[in-house]
Amino acid sequence: MRRIFQIGNLDESEDYKLIKNHLYLVGRQGNHGRWDEYRTKIPQELLDTWVRVMTECRRNGFINPHVEHGVIVFDQVLASGMDNADLCTLCDRYCIRREMVDTGELKRRKTMNKDYQELEMCWVQRGFAR
């Protein structure tokens, strides 16, 4: 979040404070199910920043942001409970490997050829840290 907000200390960021306040109010009112209605109260520029935060957090397995003790915290996905899950399960970037997994082509190629070498995950190819 510090990288996206471009600040060393999140408590110094007005955007962070605004998002934290909105999350606190939504959580306190129990309106998580009505987030789509509530978000209309948030300025579009702040929503754009929040989208970048949420996208990056989701890619790394962090979901369900909420406020605890005055800080935004996330739940972390530790396992999916699926036998066919991999590190790309939560990723929303487009890549050929993800497309092959979604369509079943990867499974078909592995079944047909025991020596088949899977493509590297897109975030490894691009140098993204997980």
C-alpha positions in Angstrom: 0.0 0.0 0.0 2.9 2.4 0.7 4.1 1.9 -2.9 0.7 2.7 -4.4 0.1 5.7 -2.1 3.8 6.7 -2.7 4.5 7.4 0.9 6.7 5.9 3.6 4.2 6.1 6.5 0.6 5.4 5.7 -0.6 7.5 8.6 0.7 10.5 6.7 -1.5 9.8 3.6 -4.8 11.6 3.4 -6.0 9.0 0.9 -5.2 6.2 3.3 -7.0 8.0 6.1 -10.1 8.5 3.9 -10.2 4.9 2.8 -9.7 3.7 6.4 -12.6 5.9 7.5 -14.9 4.6 4.8 -14.1 1.0 5.6 -14.6 1.6 9.3 -18.1 3.2 8.6 -19.1 0.4 6.3 -18.0 -2.2 8.8 -19.6 -0.5 11.7 -22.9 -0.2 9.9 -22.8 -3.8 8.7 -23.3 -2.7 5.1 -20.7 -4.9 3.5 -23.4 -6.4 1.3 -24.4 -2.9 0.2 -20.9 -1.7 -0.7 -22.0 -0.9 -4.3 -24.4 1.6 -2.9 -22.0 3.0 -0.3 -19.1 3.5 -2.8 -21.0 6.2 -4.6 -20.1 8.4 -1.6 -16.4 8.0 -2.3 -14.7 10.4 -4.9 -13.8 8.7 -8.1 -10.1 9.6 -7.8 -9.9 7.9 -4.4 -11.8 4.8 -5.8 -9.2 4.6 -8.6 -6.4 4.4 -6.1 -8.4 1.9 -4.0 -8.9 -0.3 -7.1 -5.1 -0.4 -7.6 -4.6 -1.4 -3.9 -7.3 -4.1 -4.0 -6.0 -5.6 -7.3 -2.5 -5.9 -6.0 -3.6 -7.3 -2.6 -5.9 -9.8 -4.2 -3.1 -11.0 -6.5 -1.1 -11.7 -3.4 -3.9 -13.5 -1.6 -5.1 -10.6 0.7 -8.8 -10.1 0.7 -11.6 -8.6 2.8 -10.1 -5.3 4.0 -11.4 -4.0 7.3 -10.3 -1.8 10.1 -9.0 -3.1 13.4 -7.4 -0.9 16.1 -7.3 2.0 13.7 -5.4 0.2 10.9 -6.6 -1.4 7.6 -6.0 -5.1 7.8 -6.7 -7.9 5.3 -7.6 -11.6 5.6 -5.1 -13.8 3.9 -5.9 -16.8 1.7 -3.6 -19.6 2.9 -5.1 -22.4 0.9 -8.0 -22.7 -1.6 -9.2 -26.2 -0.6 -9.0 -27.2 -4.2 -6.7 -30.0 -5.5 -6.1 -28.2 -8.8 -5.3 -24.7 -7.3 -2.0 -23.1 -8.0 -0.3 -19.8 -7.3 -2.2 -18.2 -10.2 -5.7 -19.0 -8.8 -6.4 -15.4 -7.6 -4.5 -13.6 -10.3 -6.5 -11.5 -12.8 -3.6 -10.6 -15.1 -4.0 -12.0 -18.6 -1.4 -14.6 -19.6 -1.3 -17.6 -21.8 -0.7 -20.0 -18.9 -3.8 -18.8 -17.1 -5.8 -19.1 -20.3 -4.5 -22.7 -20.7 -5.5 -23.6 -17.1 -9.0 -22.0 -17.5 -9.8 -23.8 -20.7 -8.3 -27.2 -19.6 -5.7 -27.1 -22.3 -2.8 -27.3 -19.8 -4.3 -30.5 -18.2 -4.8 -32.0 -21.7 -1.2 -31.3 -22.6 0.1 -32.8 -19.3 -2.1 -35.9 -19.8 -1.0 -36.4 -23.4 2.7 -35.8 -22.9 4.4 -36.8 -19.6 7.5 -34.8 -20.6 5.5 -31.6 -21.2 7.1 -28.5 -19.6 4.6 -26.0 -18.3 5.0 -22.3 -19.2 6.4 -20.1 -16.4 3.8 -18.1 -14.5 3.3 -14.6 -15.9 4.3 -12.9 -12.7 7.6 -14.8 -12.7 8.3 -14.0 -16.3 7.6 -10.3 -15.7 9.7 -10.2 -12.5 6.7 -9.5 -10.1 7.3 -10.6 -6.5 4.6 -12.7 -5.0 
